Amino acid sequence: MWVIKVDIGEHKWTESEIERTKEKILVALETVIDPELGIDIVNLGLIYEVEFKEDGQTNIKMTLTTMGCPMADLLIDQVKESLDEIEEVKEVEVQLVWYPAWTTERMSRYARIALGIR
């Protein structure tokens, strides 16, 4: 569905530290709710990639359900705010991408059931 990349550089992070950081990021992103659909952006399949670097720089590649989505700025701000509480994350950059185009196939089973999509 989507990818979390962790660039640990010279620092030797343990596997559990890496997994714990990935989980924190995922849980935080799941708190960002698309206001039009009422489902979080992870289950909607809007997150394409998360890259976390050892220095705390976190880059998020995400899309929106439509190119002209009036909620773009709100969602980007909420993504950044959701990661504020994660100690390891120092700076967040959100990049909107349009390829591959978002479709309902990217949605999780949970999101499909909640929205009545088969």
C-alpha positions in Angstrom: 0.0 0.0 0.0 2.7 2.5 1.0 6.3 2.6 2.1 8.2 3.9 5.1 11.9 4.3 4.4 14.3 4.8 7.3 17.7 6.2 6.5 19.8 5.5 9.6 23.1 6.8 8.2 26.1 6.2 10.5 24.0 5.7 13.6 23.3 2.1 14.5 19.6 2.0 15.3 18.3 -1.3 16.6 15.5 -3.0 14.7 13.1 -2.3 17.5 13.9 1.4 17.4 13.2 1.5 13.7 10.0 -0.4 14.1 8.9 1.7 17.0 9.5 4.9 15.0 7.6 3.6 12.0 4.7 2.6 14.3 4.6 6.1 15.9 4.5 7.7 12.5 1.8 5.4 11.2 -0.4 6.0 14.3 0.1 9.7 14.1 -0.9 9.8 10.4 -4.0 7.7 11.2 -5.3 10.7 13.3 -5.6 12.9 10.2 -9.1 12.6 9.0 -10.3 13.6 5.5 -13.1 16.1 6.4 -15.1 15.3 3.3 -15.0 11.5 3.7 -14.6 11.1 7.5 -11.9 8.4 7.1 -8.2 8.8 8.0 -5.7 9.5 5.2 -3.8 6.2 5.7 -6.8 4.0 5.2 -7.9 6.1 2.3 -4.6 5.3 0.7 -3.5 8.9 0.3 -0.1 8.3 1.9 2.3 7.0 -0.8 5.7 7.2 1.0 7.2 8.3 4.3 10.9 8.8 4.4 12.4 9.2 7.9 16.1 10.2 8.2 18.3 9.8 11.3 18.5 13.6 11.8 14.7 13.7 12.2 13.9 15.0 8.7 10.7 13.3 7.6 9.4 13.6 4.1 5.8 12.6 3.3 4.6 11.9 -0.3 0.9 12.0 -0.4 -1.9 12.6 -2.8 -5.5 13.8 -2.6 -8.7 12.2 -3.9 -8.9 14.9 -6.6 -6.5 17.5 -7.9 -8.7 20.4 -7.1 -9.4 19.3 -3.5 -10.2 22.4 -1.5 -8.9 20.7 1.7 -5.3 20.4 0.5 -3.8 23.0 2.8 -5.8 21.8 5.7 -4.7 18.2 5.3 -1.0 19.2 4.8 -1.1 21.2 8.0 -2.8 18.4 9.9 -0.1 15.9 8.7 2.6 18.2 10.0 0.8 18.7 13.3 0.2 15.0 13.8 3.9 14.3 13.7 4.8 17.2 16.1 4.4 14.9 19.1 6.9 12.3 17.9 10.3 13.0 19.6 12.3 11.5 16.7 10.7 13.7 14.1 12.3 17.1 13.9 11.1 18.5 10.6 8.3 17.5 8.2 8.1 18.2 4.5 4.9 17.2 2.7 4.9 16.8 -1.0 1.7 16.4 -3.0 2.1 13.9 -5.8 -0.3 13.0 -8.5 1.2 9.8 -9.9 0.1 7.2 -9.7 -3.3 8.7 -9.6 -5.4 7.9 -6.5 -8.2 5.4 -7.0 -10.6 3.6 -4.7 -8.4 0.5 -5.1 -5.8 2.2 -2.8 -8.3 2.2 0.1 -8.0 -0.3 2.9 -10.8 -2.8 3.5 -11.8 -0.8 6.5 -12.3 2.4 4.4 -14.2 0.5 1.8 -16.6 -0.9 4.3 -17.0 2.4 6.1 -17.9 4.1 2.8 -20.0 1.3 1.4 -17.6 0.6 -1.5 -17.3 -2.9 -2.8 
